[in-house]
Amino acid sequence: YEKASQLNPFYREASFNRALVAYTSSDVGRSKSILAQHLGKFPEDDEAYDLLGAIYESESNYKQAIDASQAAIRISPKEWKYRYNLGEVFLKVRDYPNAIMELQTAYDLVQNRFEILKNSSHSYIHHEYLMIKCRMMRMDMI
């Protein structure tokens, strides 16, 4: 991803994936630095804000995690994963009314997508269906 970013600094996926690789390699500082540069070039990248929210959450910086998650939701309000992640952060800070609201919204969005995906024969879509089903089961436990 480093090479791809050097060859084309406006290639969104290469820039984002550099940050993701740094994060999964436990280099949180580098990941945040890459994301800051990335969001300067791609301010409407909802995935980048979601990753930033995950980073802040892993550091127990819940206010920043909430802000980053809300930025992702402003860009893509119908993305259930962002609502779910925000709900999880609200649970950690014991803001139960907002947690319930976000998790219910995620659940509603998932239900719509769930119906479309469950009858698909494409393996990647079936994988997403199973992931959604697992998350729905987890939300039901709350």
HELIX and SHEET records of a PDB file:
HELIX    1   1 GLU A    2  LEU A    7  1                                   6    
HELIX    2   2 ARG A   12  THR A   24  1                                  13    
HELIX    3   3 VAL A   28  LYS A   41  1                                  14    
HELIX    4   4 ASP A   46  SER A   58  1                                  13    
HELIX    5   5 TYR A   62  ILE A   75  1                                  14    
HELIX    6   6 TRP A   80  LYS A   92  1                                  13    
HELIX    7   7 TYR A   96  LEU A  117  1                                  22    
HELIX    8   8 SER A  123  ASP A  140  1                                  18    
END                                                                             
